Structures are given as structure tokens and as C-alpha cells.
Amino acid sequence: MSTYQSLLQKKTELDAKIAEAHKHEKIAAITQVRELVQQFGLSADDLFGKYTSAGVRIVVGKRSTVAPKYRDPATSATWTGRGKPPKWIADKDRTAFAI
């Protein structure tokens, strides 16, 4: 039967082998990734997306636009009906401004 000390020795040897194997596989993976990045001309933004300085991911893509529902006859300014209403329509009957 193995003693506690011999098992600890085997564990130490195994941990060293694991670390060495991890190091070699990591180097191989990095080499492969670099080749693919060069082959396809990828950037960091392509791989990881864009982030703000606070670490918040910036969603890159097409944002949908909403057609305006209201128009100010004096200035031709428009409003979609979403969010805080502009001063020219606030507290007024909106049917007169409908497009």
C-alpha cells in the first residue's frame, strides 16, 4: 500500500507534468490562432467585439429605426412617440401633430 508521503510525491510529479503539457498545448493553440488571424485578416474587435473603457460590450449591428409619428408644423421637427416628449408637443393634444 502507498503511504501518504509517496502519494504526495506522485501528486507533485503529476502536477508538474500537467503544467508542462498545458504549457505546450497553449503554445500550439496560440500559434494556430495567430495563423488564422493572419490568414483571414482578423482584428481584436472581430474576435472579441468592442468594449467601452468600463468593460461594457458595445453591440455592433444594425439598429432598427422607428418612423416618426408626430411633426411640429412650425419647425418640421419630428418625434417617434417614444421616450420623453419634446417641448413642442408636451402637454398638448397629439392628434393635431400626427403625421
C-alpha positions in Angstrom: 0.0 0.0 0.0 1.1 3.5 -0.7 2.0 5.8 2.1 0.8 9.4 2.4 4.2 10.8 1.6 4.6 8.7 -1.5 1.2 9.8 -2.7 2.1 13.4 -2.2 5.3 12.9 -4.1 3.3 11.3 -7.0 0.8 14.2 -6.9 3.7 16.8 -7.1 5.2 14.9 -10.1 1.8 14.7 -11.8 1.1 18.4 -11.2 4.4 19.2 -12.9 3.6 17.0 -15.9 0.1 18.6 -16.1 1.7 22.1 -16.1 4.2 21.2 -18.8 1.5 19.6 -21.0 -0.7 22.7 -20.6 2.2 25.0 -21.5 3.0 23.1 -24.7 -0.7 22.9 -25.8 -1.2 26.6 -25.0 1.8 27.5 -27.2 0.4 25.3 -30.0 -3.1 26.9 -29.7 -1.6 30.4 -29.7 0.4 29.6 -32.9 -2.7 28.2 -34.6 -4.8 31.3 -33.6 -2.1 33.7 -34.9 -2.0 31.8 -38.2 -5.8 32.1 -38.6 -5.8 35.8 -37.6 -3.2 36.5 -40.2 -4.8 34.3 -42.9 -8.2 35.9 -42.5 -7.1 39.4 -41.6 -9.0 39.4 -38.3 -8.8 42.2 -35.7 -9.4 42.1 -31.9 -12.8 43.6 -32.5 -13.7 40.7 -34.9 -12.8 38.2 -32.2 -14.0 39.8 -29.0 -16.3 42.6 -30.0 -16.0 46.2 -28.9 -16.0 47.2 -25.3 -16.1 50.6 -23.6 -13.4 51.6 -21.1 -15.7 50.4 -18.3 -15.7 46.9 -19.8 -19.3 47.1 -21.2 -19.7 45.3 -24.5 -20.8 47.6 -27.4 -23.3 45.8 -29.5 -22.3 46.2 -33.1 -25.0 45.7 -35.6 -27.9 47.3 -37.3 -30.3 49.2 -35.1 -33.8 49.4 -36.1 -35.3 52.8 -36.8 -38.8 53.9 -36.0 -40.8 56.1 -38.3 -41.8 59.4 -36.8 -45.5 59.7 -35.7 -45.7 63.4 -35.0 -44.4 66.6 -36.7 -44.2 70.1 -35.4 -45.8 72.3 -38.1 -43.7 75.3 -37.1 -40.2 73.7 -37.3 -40.9 70.4 -39.1 -39.2 68.6 -36.2 -40.5 65.1 -35.8 -41.0 62.7 -32.8 -41.5 58.9 -32.9 -43.7 58.9 -29.8 -41.1 57.1 -27.8 -39.2 58.5 -24.9 -39.7 61.9 -23.3 -41.9 64.1 -25.5 -40.2 67.3 -26.9 -41.3 70.7 -25.6 -43.3 71.5 -28.7 -45.7 68.5 -28.1 -45.5 68.1 -24.3 -48.9 68.7 -22.5 -50.7 69.2 -25.8 -53.2 67.1 -27.8 -51.1 65.0 -30.0 -53.7 64.3 -32.7 -53.1 67.8 -34.2 -49.4 66.8 -34.7 -50.0 63.3 -36.1 -48.4 62.6 -39.4 
